[in-house]
Amino acid sequence: MRMFIGDSSRNRLWRRAPFCYSADSMKVYSGKHKNMAAVIAENDVLKLAVLPVLGGKIASLVYKPRNFEVLFQPTADKYSMVEYGSDFGRWDTSGADEMYPTIDACSYPFEAYNGVRCPDHGEVWSIPWCAEYQVASDWLMCRTNGIKLPYRFSRTIRLDGAAVRMEYRVKNLGNKPLHGLWAFHGLAACDDATEVTLPPARGRAQVAVLSVQDSDLLGPAGRVLDFPVHKERDRGALNIARVRPPLAQDTRKIYVNGPVAKGEASMTLDKGRLEYALRWPEDKAPYLGVWFDEGGFKNEHNCALEPSTGFYDSLERAAASDSVEPIAPGSYASWWLEIALRPL
């Protein structure tokens, strides 16, 4: 059975009667999360809420055996409709958003659409998505079209036990090559015991990271540091992998210093009792960033593992480092991402 909710030509959600469709391992139904209409996908282990009108945001992921909310929740306990092209930080910064075709605002740097302005955190987080459900094969798909660039961005979600499988596809709707940078912005509900585990770069036995913003802990941007512990003569051993409490009033962002050897990273949640792991194809998304908010941004406390198809954060910078591949006219790029939860 297939069901569409939405007008794909206008990217608007249709208002329809409540629905509920079930398959052997997953059910999909209409619901609500906070103050926003949601589409819920659920199995025996997980309950996931998507907000199609709010950029397809994955607003909630509950690990049912412990009733534990995996994703950071809005501090205002509600959502507001966002304005296209505005600064991401003005709005709710919770849950998991998709960033495409850039992270930082920039001008499109390639010939076909040179000079087109790409907004902060890209376009798709601030555009309403339409949704499609096919319960017979257990999936929930949402999609949207670009505004300033000609593409269709789609994400299909499946639940498999304690894992969320997301499959992505970006189709070039134009008649010229299209470049875009994707990153996953999934803010996890960390705590003072949260520690991050990262893969090394290709050809390296040990993990080294590049700090890409100024921070109190790591100093000025541009430093390459050992991970998880970096030793300094004047300050001793710095545990870069540990998320500090909000009293630190700091933020930092790091990248594995080069394309990753393996598409796999994790962090501990729920006071060290739950592993939150991401897996993805390293040939399709070779780069990995990590965002730490230790009370320094909006006084929030969260951490995000951010696989990315380009290096780093800006499509302009990715063009300079030749780290993004074009999509031919009428063709598409595809990749996947999996969130796996495991009790410790």
Steps between C-alpha positions, in 0.01 A plus 500: 500500500630845411380829638596856413448794730596825336515690178850440365474790255441750779678322786199543726354249739138413440270488797338158511321275742713303748642178359677190625659229286677196639739243361663206676792696647395866484192716515461855369230733624406865538564663834644801671835592655497802730280751316563368149323245282726198458531172318596222742688183407517235771606142567553298819824682587486847346254785457596773254319828421545697176371854443443526121400867509815588695762393250444130556658534843538179698373654820508201731655155525398306810675180609193325639661243736606794720262770375815699421487796260813477284472839330540841661159662549400868453570708807181700436304171491341608171579576137450804278469502122829619359579757232679375192852637466529611863775421750453147638591620850194729514270200520465172679833318515397151604447158346653397168503722191641442153747757368519541121657648283725666759543544875634854527332763283699563182481584132476204263856471368461287188447617143142392437335707775794714602413768757163357608472554876471181705345575842624400845477123560384466141144503369325179596473556878277804441278366219178301564531142375231277358483145629439158345440175685511145368417274789520172309879541483536686830622842403427867552626738233503880509626727225530860393626708209774762509405864459815673373649188343318233292499178702268259677617382844341186642555291814349158566485367857474138611505360854674169558507400866714758683626657174372784281599466135486818289551489126565824312465603140564837336390532138626777274189651340697749293690481171843581645728316747401558864727503805375474857638425845288287735547455874283341767427732794374258764516657846517227762382542860845481657592522867815557704602134452475509118814397314553493124683232301631586152667306217849591378563659162594271214847357535532608864510277806424778748219756492592865448244779472496848353339774709295720264380770739647696789416354840606543860610137528681458167616854433505660155360321196741314277678289759550126441466304825532143617170328584357401745767654725728785397796586720622856540802621690321775692157337555578131513266238349180629334221246459358621170256208477308582819203737488538751781204635702317819396693696763794488258315757283693390194436360152740321271501321168756252379548280194689177460812633328442348157259257333398233750628145476159366599153653512436431865495717814321493833433668832366388836166631628273446802786530753713249313224238473419533129717507189388728215687396186491632144599292200521618138690427175836674530543509123183714467547716814874501573504776763390513862445804719400513866315790662518552877269749671606525863271789590675744264222523239157597629601341833420157352668165561529261206743326270474405132689251285485650149599281204545716193554465127734803483776662703410712682188700600491729194438407138754771410766337717412155368545630145843636591602159637339313206304283747151496341392306194253641243166339416440483126177646356211260552713272716518458877730437795406251770634388837375366833537559872413271789443585866548196722426493874649243735474468880833500682 
